[in-house]
Amino acid sequence: MVKMALDKLKSEGVVDLDEERKAAMVSNLLVVLCGEDNAQPVVNTSSLY
């Protein structure tokens, strides 16, 4: 499911992720898929860089 999501984002031109951001996206998607509770949105107000 994670690979399918990343492939769809890339093929539709929604976002082009570098390897580091792709790894972060994979981690976040796996947390959502494997979590027992509903996902809660988080607003990031700062930059990673």
mmCIF file as Biopython writes it, N, C-alpha, C and O atoms, coordinates in Angstrom:
data_model
#
loop_
_atom_site.group_PDB
_atom_site.id
_atom_site.type_symbol
_atom_site.label_atom_id
_atom_site.label_alt_id
_atom_site.label_comp_id
_atom_site.label_asym_id
_atom_site.label_entity_id
_atom_site.label_seq_id
_atom_site.pdbx_PDB_ins_code
_atom_site.Cartn_x
_atom_site.Cartn_y
_atom_site.Cartn_z
_atom_site.occupancy
_atom_site.B_iso_or_equiv
_atom_site.auth_seq_id
_atom_site.auth_asym_id
_atom_site.pdbx_PDB_model_num
ATOM 1   N N  . MET A ? 1  ? 0.816  -1.195 0.000   1.0 0.0 1  A 1 
ATOM 2   C CA . MET A ? 1  ? 0.000  0.000  0.000   1.0 0.0 1  A 1 
ATOM 3   C C  . MET A ? 1  ? 0.861  1.260  0.000   1.0 0.0 1  A 1 
ATOM 4   O O  . MET A ? 1  ? 0.543  2.239  -0.676  1.0 0.0 1  A 1 
ATOM 5   N N  . VAL A ? 2  ? 1.954  1.228  0.764   1.0 0.0 2  A 1 
ATOM 6   C CA . VAL A ? 2  ? 2.839  2.390  0.831   1.0 0.0 2  A 1 
ATOM 7   C C  . VAL A ? 2  ? 3.499  2.638  -0.519  1.0 0.0 2  A 1 
ATOM 8   O O  . VAL A ? 2  ? 3.551  3.774  -0.989  1.0 0.0 2  A 1 
ATOM 9   N N  . LYS A ? 3  ? 4.002  1.574  -1.143  1.0 0.0 3  A 1 
ATOM 10  C CA . LYS A ? 3  ? 4.633  1.722  -2.460  1.0 0.0 3  A 1 
ATOM 11  C C  . LYS A ? 3  ? 3.627  2.243  -3.475  1.0 0.0 3  A 1 
ATOM 12  O O  . LYS A ? 3  ? 3.954  3.104  -4.292  1.0 0.0 3  A 1 
ATOM 13  N N  . MET A ? 4  ? 2.415  1.730  -3.427  1.0 0.0 4  A 1 
ATOM 14  C CA . MET A ? 4  ? 1.379  2.174  -4.348  1.0 0.0 4  A 1 
ATOM 15  C C  . MET A ? 4  ? 1.083  3.666  -4.148  1.0 0.0 4  A 1 
ATOM 16  O O  . MET A ? 4  ? 0.895  4.395  -5.122  1.0 0.0 4  A 1 
ATOM 17  N N  . ALA A ? 5  ? 1.042  4.114  -2.906  1.0 0.0 5  A 1 
ATOM 18  C CA . ALA A ? 5  ? 0.795  5.526  -2.622  1.0 0.0 5  A 1 
ATOM 19  C C  . ALA A ? 5  ? 1.931  6.396  -3.156  1.0 0.0 5  A 1 
ATOM 20  O O  . ALA A ? 5  ? 1.680  7.429  -3.776  1.0 0.0 5  A 1 
ATOM 21  N N  . LEU A ? 6  ? 3.170  5.990  -2.922  1.0 0.0 6  A 1 
ATOM 22  C CA . LEU A ? 6  ? 4.314  6.757  -3.419  1.0 0.0 6  A 1 
ATOM 23  C C  . LEU A ? 6  ? 4.350  6.791  -4.950  1.0 0.0 6  A 1 
ATOM 24  O O  . LEU A ? 6  ? 4.633  7.828  -5.549  1.0 0.0 6  A 1 
ATOM 25  N N  . ASP A ? 7  ? 4.061  5.653  -5.570  1.0 0.0 7  A 1 
ATOM 26  C CA . ASP A ? 7  ? 4.041  5.595  -7.036  1.0 0.0 7  A 1 
ATOM 27  C C  . ASP A ? 7  ? 2.960  6.506  -7.615  1.0 0.0 7  A 1 
ATOM 28  O O  . ASP A ? 7  ? 3.186  7.189  -8.614  1.0 0.0 7  A 1 
ATOM 29  N N  . LYS A ? 8  ? 1.798  6.513  -6.989  1.0 0.0 8  A 1 
ATOM 30  C CA . LYS A ? 8  ? 0.699  7.348  -7.479  1.0 0.0 8  A 1 
ATOM 31  C C  . LYS A ? 8  ? 1.022  8.832  -7.314  1.0 0.0 8  A 1 
ATOM 32  O O  . LYS A ? 8  ? 0.752  9.625  -8.216  1.0 0.0 8  A 1 
ATOM 33  N N  . LEU A ? 9  ? 1.600  9.216  -6.171  1.0 0.0 9  A 1 
ATOM 34  C CA . LEU A ? 9  ? 1.992  10.614 -5.969  1.0 0.0 9  A 1 
ATOM 35  C C  . LEU A ? 9  ? 2.983  11.061 -7.035  1.0 0.0 9  A 1 
ATOM 36  O O  . LEU A ? 9  ? 2.889  12.174 -7.552  1.0 0.0 9  A 1 
ATOM 37  N N  . LYS A ? 10 ? 3.937  10.186 -7.362  1.0 0.0 10 A 1 
ATOM 38  C CA . LYS A ? 10 ? 4.945  10.525 -8.366  1.0 0.0 10 A 1 
ATOM 39  C C  . LYS A ? 10 ? 4.346  10.557 -9.770  1.0 0.0 10 A 1 
ATOM 40  O O  . LYS A ? 10 ? 4.613  11.486 -10.532 1.0 0.0 10 A 1 
ATOM 41  N N  . SER A ? 11 ? 3.544  9.558  -10.119 1.0 0.0 11 A 1 
ATOM 42  C CA . SER A ? 11 ? 3.002  9.475  -11.475 1.0 0.0 11 A 1 
ATOM 43  C C  . SER A ? 11 ? 2.028  10.605 -11.788 1.0 0.0 11 A 1 
ATOM 44  O O  . SER A ? 11 ? 1.916  11.030 -12.938 1.0 0.0 11 A 1 
ATOM 45  N N  . GLU A ? 12 ? 1.328  11.088 -10.776 1.0 0.0 12 A 1 
ATOM 46  C CA . GLU A ? 12 ? 0.380  12.182 -10.989 1.0 0.0 12 A 1 
ATOM 47  C C  . GLU A ? 12 ? 1.030  13.549 -10.829 1.0 0.0 12 A 1 
ATOM 48  O O  . GLU A ? 12 ? 0.371  14.577 -10.982 1.0 0.0 12 A 1 
ATOM 49  N N  . GLY A ? 13 ? 2.323  13.559 -10.523 1.0 0.0 13 A 1 
ATOM 50  C CA . GLY A ? 13 ? 3.048  14.813 -10.403 1.0 0.0 13 A 1 
ATOM 51  C C  . GLY A ? 13 ? 2.665  15.628 -9.185  1.0 0.0 13 A 1 
ATOM 52  O O  . GLY A ? 13 ? 2.869  16.842 -9.156  1.0 0.0 13 A 1 
ATOM 53  N N  . VAL A ? 14 ? 2.110  14.966 -8.177  1.0 0.0 14 A 1 
ATOM 54  C CA . VAL A ? 14 ? 1.699  15.665 -6.957  1.0 0.0 14 A 1 
ATOM 55  C C  . VAL A ? 14 ? 2.915  16.158 -6.193  1.0 0.0 14 A 1 
ATOM 56  O O  . VAL A ? 14 ? 2.949  17.291 -5.715  1.0 0.0 14 A 1 
ATOM 57  N N  . VAL A ? 15 ? 3.921  15.283 -6.085  1.0 0.0 15 A 1 
ATOM 58  C CA . VAL A ? 15 ? 5.122  15.635 -5.338  1.0 0.0 15 A 1 
ATOM 59  C C  . VAL A ? 15 ? 6.285  14.786 -5.835  1.0 0.0 15 A 1 
ATOM 60  O O  . VAL A ? 15 ? 6.104  13.629 -6.216  1.0 0.0 15 A 1 
ATOM 61  N N  . ASP A ? 16 ? 7.473  15.369 -5.828  1.0 0.0 16 A 1 
ATOM 62  C CA . ASP A ? 16 ? 8.685  14.638 -6.191  1.0 0.0 16 A 1 
ATOM 63  C C  . ASP A ? 16 ? 9.581  14.619 -4.960  1.0 0.0 16 A 1 
ATOM 64  O O  . ASP A ? 16 ? 10.157 15.644 -4.593  1.0 0.0 16 A 1 
ATOM 65  N N  . LEU A ? 17 ? 9.700  13.468 -4.327  1.0 0.0 17 A 1 
ATOM 66  C CA . LEU A ? 17 ? 10.412 13.350 -3.061  1.0 0.0 17 A 1 
ATOM 67  C C  . LEU A ? 17 ? 11.842 12.871 -3.261  1.0 0.0 17 A 1 
ATOM 68  O O  . LEU A ? 17 ? 12.098 11.977 -4.067  1.0 0.0 17 A 1 
ATOM 69  N N  . ASP A ? 18 ? 12.784 13.477 -2.515  1.0 0.0 18 A 1 
ATOM 70  C CA . ASP A ? 18 ? 14.137 12.927 -2.501  1.0 0.0 18 A 1 
ATOM 71  C C  . ASP A ? 18 ? 14.123 11.700 -1.589  1.0 0.0 18 A 1 
ATOM 72  O O  . ASP A ? 18 ? 13.112 11.417 -0.945  1.0 0.0 18 A 1 
ATOM 73  N N  . GLU A ? 19 ? 15.229 10.980 -1.532  1.0 0.0 19 A 1 
ATOM 74  C CA . GLU A ? 19 ? 15.259 9.720  -0.782  1.0 0.0 19 A 1 
ATOM 75  C C  . GLU A ? 19 ? 14.979 9.911  0.713   1.0 0.0 19 A 1 
ATOM 76  O O  . GLU A ? 19 ? 14.316 9.076  1.328   1.0 0.0 19 A 1 
ATOM 77  N N  . GLU A ? 20 ? 15.474 10.994 1.295   1.0 0.0 20 A 1 
ATOM 78  C CA . GLU A ? 20 ? 15.255 11.236 2.725   1.0 0.0 20 A 1 
ATOM 79  C C  . GLU A ? 20 ? 13.782 11.511 3.023   1.0 0.0 20 A 1 
ATOM 80  O O  . GLU A ? 20 ? 13.234 10.989 3.993   1.0 0.0 20 A 1 
ATOM 81  N N  . ARG A ? 21 ? 13.154 12.316 2.200   1.0 0.0 21 A 1 
ATOM 82  C CA . ARG A ? 21 ? 11.730 12.633 2.405   1.0 0.0 21 A 1 
ATOM 83  C C  . ARG A ? 21 ? 10.855 11.427 2.072   1.0 0.0 21 A 1 
ATOM 84  O O  . ARG A ? 21 ? 9.801  11.236 2.678   1.0 0.0 21 A 1 
ATOM 85  N N  . LYS A ? 22 ? 11.287 10.619 1.117   1.0 0.0 22 A 1 
ATOM 86  C CA . LYS A ? 22 ? 10.548 9.399  0.796   1.0 0.0 22 A 1 
ATOM 87  C C  . LYS A ? 22 ? 10.576 8.440  1.988   1.0 0.0 22 A 1 
ATOM 88  O O  . LYS A ? 22 ? 9.563  7.817  2.306   1.0 0.0 22 A 1 
ATOM 89  N N  . ALA A ? 23 ? 11.721 8.323  2.641   1.0 0.0 23 A 1 
ATOM 90  C CA . ALA A ? 23 ? 11.832 7.462  3.817   1.0 0.0 23 A 1 
ATOM 91  C C  . ALA A ? 23 ? 10.925 7.961  4.942   1.0 0.0 23 A 1 
ATOM 92  O O  . ALA A ? 23 ? 10.294 7.160  5.632   1.0 0.0 23 A 1 
ATOM 93  N N  . ALA A ? 24 ? 10.857 9.284  5.129   1.0 0.0 24 A 1 
ATOM 94  C CA . ALA A ? 24 ? 9.978  9.857  6.149   1.0 0.0 24 A 1 
ATOM 95  C C  . ALA A ? 24 ? 8.515  9.578  5.804   1.0 0.0 24 A 1 
ATOM 96  O O  . ALA A ? 24 ? 7.720  9.257  6.688   1.0 0.0 24 A 1 
ATOM 97  N N  . MET A ? 25 ? 8.156  9.698  4.528   1.0 0.0 25 A 1 
ATOM 98  C CA . MET A ? 25 ? 6.786  9.429  4.102   1.0 0.0 25 A 1 
ATOM 99  C C  . MET A ? 25 ? 6.430  7.964  4.328   1.0 0.0 25 A 1 
ATOM 100 O O  . MET A ? 25 ? 5.334  7.659  4.800   1.0 0.0 25 A 1 
ATOM 101 N N  . VAL A ? 26 ? 7.342  7.059  3.997   1.0 0.0 26 A 1 
ATOM 102 C CA . VAL A ? 26 ? 7.111  5.624  4.225   1.0 0.0 26 A 1 
ATOM 103 C C  . VAL A ? 26 ? 6.879  5.373  5.704   1.0 0.0 26 A 1 
ATOM 104 O O  . VAL A ? 26 ? 5.946  4.659  6.073   1.0 0.0 26 A 1 
ATOM 105 N N  . SER A ? 27 ? 7.707  5.946  6.543   1.0 0.0 27 A 1 
ATOM 106 C CA . SER A ? 27 ? 7.555  5.768  7.990   1.0 0.0 27 A 1 
ATOM 107 C C  . SER A ? 27 ? 6.197  6.270  8.465   1.0 0.0 27 A 1 
ATOM 108 O O  . SER A ? 27 ? 5.506  5.581  9.215   1.0 0.0 27 A 1 
ATOM 109 N N  . ASN A ? 28 ? 5.815  7.464  8.032   1.0 0.0 28 A 1 
ATOM 110 C CA . ASN A ? 28 ? 4.531  8.035  8.447   1.0 0.0 28 A 1 
ATOM 111 C C  . ASN A ? 28 ? 3.350  7.207  7.958   1.0 0.0 28 A 1 
ATOM 112 O O  . ASN A ? 28 ? 2.396  6.985  8.704   1.0 0.0 28 A 1 
ATOM 113 N N  . LEU A ? 29 ? 3.407  6.750  6.716   1.0 0.0 29 A 1 
ATOM 114 C CA . LEU A ? 29 ? 2.310  5.939  6.188   1.0 0.0 29 A 1 
ATOM 115 C C  . LEU A ? 29 ? 2.191  4.601  6.923   1.0 0.0 29 A 1 
ATOM 116 O O  . LEU A ? 29 ? 1.086  4.127  7.183   1.0 0.0 29 A 1 
ATOM 117 N N  . LEU A ? 30 ? 3.330  4.000  7.252   1.0 0.0 30 A 1 
ATOM 118 C CA . LEU A ? 30 ? 3.288  2.733  7.986   1.0 0.0 30 A 1 
ATOM 119 C C  . LEU A ? 30 ? 2.720  2.911  9.385   1.0 0.0 30 A 1 
ATOM 120 O O  . LEU A ? 30 ? 2.008  2.037  9.879   1.0 0.0 30 A 1 
ATOM 121 N N  . VAL A ? 31 ? 3.024  4.025  10.026  1.0 0.0 31 A 1 
ATOM 122 C CA . VAL A ? 31 ? 2.454  4.304  11.353  1.0 0.0 31 A 1 
ATOM 123 C C  . VAL A ? 31 ? 0.937  4.391  11.252  1.0 0.0 31 A 1 
ATOM 124 O O  . VAL A ? 31 ? 0.222  3.832  12.084  1.0 0.0 31 A 1 
ATOM 125 N N  . VAL A ? 32 ? 0.451  5.088  10.238  1.0 0.0 32 A 1 
ATOM 126 C CA . VAL A ? 32 ? -1.002 5.234  10.058  1.0 0.0 32 A 1 
ATOM 127 C C  . VAL A ? 32 ? -1.643 3.881  9.765   1.0 0.0 32 A 1 
ATOM 128 O O  . VAL A ? 32 ? -2.694 3.561  10.321  1.0 0.0 32 A 1 
ATOM 129 N N  . LEU A ? 33 ? -1.014 3.081  8.891   1.0 0.0 33 A 1 
ATOM 130 C CA . LEU A ? 33 ? -1.590 1.793  8.512   1.0 0.0 33 A 1 
ATOM 131 C C  . LEU A ? 33 ? -1.582 0.781  9.657   1.0 0.0 33 A 1 
ATOM 132 O O  . LEU A ? 33 ? -2.495 -0.036 9.775   1.0 0.0 33 A 1 
ATOM 133 N N  . CYS A ? 34 ? -0.544 0.839  10.501  1.0 0.0 34 A 1 
ATOM 134 C CA . CYS A ? 34 ? -0.379 -0.166 11.550  1.0 0.0 34 A 1 
ATOM 135 C C  . CYS A ? 34 ? -0.932 0.279  12.900  1.0 0.0 34 A 1 
ATOM 136 O O  . CYS A ? 34 ? -1.030 -0.523 13.829  1.0 0.0 34 A 1 
ATOM 137 N N  . GLY A ? 35 ? -1.291 1.546  13.009  1.0 0.0 35 A 1 
ATOM 138 C CA . GLY A ? 35 ? -1.768 2.063  14.287  1.0 0.0 35 A 1 
ATOM 139 C C  . GLY A ? 35 ? -3.136 1.522  14.645  1.0 0.0 35 A 1 
ATOM 140 O O  . GLY A ? 35 ? -3.941 1.207  13.768  1.0 0.0 35 A 1 
ATOM 141 N N  . GLU A ? 36 ? -3.396 1.417  15.943  1.0 0.0 36 A 1 
ATOM 142 C CA . GLU A ? 36 ? -4.679 0.921  16.417  1.0 0.0 36 A 1 
ATOM 143 C C  . GLU A ? 36 ? -5.730 2.029  16.512  1.0 0.0 36 A 1 
ATOM 144 O O  . GLU A ? 36 ? -6.927 1.749  16.448  1.0 0.0 36 A 1 
ATOM 145 N N  . ASP A ? 37 ? -5.300 3.269  16.661  1.0 0.0 37 A 1 
ATOM 146 C CA . ASP A ? 37 ? -6.214 4.399  16.777  1.0 0.0 37 A 1 
ATOM 147 C C  . ASP A ? 37 ? -6.330 5.114  15.441  1.0 0.0 37 A 1 
ATOM 148 O O  . ASP A ? 37 ? -5.514 4.903  14.544  1.0 0.0 37 A 1 
ATOM 149 N N  . ASN A ? 38 ? -7.335 5.954  15.312  1.0 0.0 38 A 1 
ATOM 150 C CA . ASN A ? 38 ? -7.476 6.764  14.108  1.0 0.0 38 A 1 
ATOM 151 C C  . ASN A ? 38 ? -6.332 7.760  14.018  1.0 0.0 38 A 1 
ATOM 152 O O  . ASN A ? 38 ? -5.831 8.239  15.035  1.0 0.0 38 A 1 
ATOM 153 N N  . ALA A ? 39 ? -5.927 8.064  12.806  1.0 0.0 39 A 1 
ATOM 154 C CA . ALA A ? 39 ? -4.861 9.045  12.592  1.0 0.0 39 A 1 
ATOM 155 C C  . ALA A ? 39 ? -5.354 10.438 12.938  1.0 0.0 39 A 1 
ATOM 156 O O  . ALA A ? 39 ? -6.504 10.784 12.666  1.0 0.0 39 A 1 
ATOM 157 N N  . GLN A ? 40 ? -4.477 11.240 13.544  1.0 0.0 40 A 1 
ATOM 158 C CA . GLN A ? 40 ? -4.792 12.616 13.891  1.0 0.0 40 A 1 
ATOM 159 C C  . GLN A ? 40 ? -3.900 13.527 13.065  1.0 0.0 40 A 1 
ATOM 160 O O  . GLN A ? 40 ? -2.688 13.318 13.017  1.0 0.0 40 A 1 
ATOM 161 N N  . PRO A ? 41 ? -4.469 14.533 12.415  1.0 0.0 41 A 1 
ATOM 162 C CA . PRO A ? 41 ? -3.637 15.436 11.613  1.0 0.0 41 A 1 
ATOM 163 C C  . PRO A ? 41 ? -2.693 16.260 12.488  1.0 0.0 41 A 1 
ATOM 164 O O  . PRO A ? 41 ? -3.021 16.620 13.618  1.0 0.0 41 A 1 
ATOM 165 N N  . VAL A ? 42 ? -1.528 16.544 11.943  1.0 0.0 42 A 1 
ATOM 166 C CA . VAL A ? 42 ? -0.533 17.357 12.642  1.0 0.0 42 A 1 
ATOM 167 C C  . VAL A ? 42 ? -0.115 18.476 11.703  1.0 0.0 42 A 1 
ATOM 168 O O  . VAL A ? 42 ? 0.183  18.236 10.533  1.0 0.0 42 A 1 
ATOM 169 N N  . VAL A ? 43 ? -0.095 19.689 12.215  1.0 0.0 43 A 1 
ATOM 170 C CA . VAL A ? 43 ? 0.333  20.831 11.419  1.0 0.0 43 A 1 
ATOM 171 C C  . VAL A ? 43 ? 1.758  21.173 11.813  1.0 0.0 43 A 1 
ATOM 172 O O  . VAL A ? 43 ? 2.022  21.534 12.960  1.0 0.0 43 A 1 
ATOM 173 N N  . ASN A ? 44 ? 2.678  21.060 10.859  1.0 0.0 44 A 1 
ATOM 174 C CA . ASN A ? 44 ? 4.072  21.378 11.103  1.0 0.0 44 A 1 
ATOM 175 C C  . ASN A ? 44 ? 4.281  22.851 10.751  1.0 0.0 44 A 1 
ATOM 176 O O  . ASN A ? 44 ? 4.078  23.250 9.604   1.0 0.0 44 A 1 
ATOM 177 N N  . THR A ? 45 ? 4.680  23.646 11.718  1.0 0.0 45 A 1 
ATOM 178 C CA . THR A ? 45 ? 4.837  25.083 11.488  1.0 0.0 45 A 1 
ATOM 179 C C  . THR A ? 45 ? 6.290  25.493 11.334  1.0 0.0 45 A 1 
ATOM 180 O O  . THR A ? 45 ? 6.595  26.684 11.265  1.0 0.0 45 A 1 
ATOM 181 N N  . SER A ? 46 ? 7.184  24.523 11.280  1.0 0.0 46 A 1 
ATOM 182 C CA . SER A ? 46 ? 8.602  24.854 11.092  1.0 0.0 46 A 1 
ATOM 183 C C  . SER A ? 46 ? 9.173  24.029 9.959   1.0 0.0 46 A 1 
ATOM 184 O O  . SER A ? 46 ? 8.553  23.072 9.497   1.0 0.0 46 A 1 
ATOM 185 N N  . SER A ? 47 ? 10.339 24.399 9.524   1.0 0.0 47 A 1 
ATOM 186 C CA . SER A ? 47 ? 11.024 23.706 8.444   1.0 0.0 47 A 1 
ATOM 187 C C  . SER A ? 47 ? 11.983 22.684 9.014   1.0 0.0 47 A 1 
ATOM 188 O O  . SER A ? 47 ? 12.526 22.866 10.103  1.0 0.0 47 A 1 
ATOM 189 N N  . LEU A ? 48 ? 12.190 21.603 8.271   1.0 0.0 48 A 1 
ATOM 190 C CA . LEU A ? 48 ? 13.171 20.606 8.666   1.0 0.0 48 A 1 
ATOM 191 C C  . LEU A ? 48 ? 14.571 21.066 8.346   1.0 0.0 48 A 1 
ATOM 192 O O  . LEU A ? 48 ? 15.540 20.523 8.877   1.0 0.0 48 A 1 
ATOM 193 N N  . TYR A ? 49 ? 14.699 22.082 7.467   1.0 0.0 49 A 1 
ATOM 194 C CA . TYR A ? 49 ? 16.013 22.520 7.014   1.0 0.0 49 A 1 
ATOM 195 C C  . TYR A ? 49 ? 16.208 23.975 7.315   1.0 0.0 49 A 1 
ATOM 196 O O  . TYR A ? 49 ? 17.261 24.533 7.007   1.0 0.0 49 A 1 
#
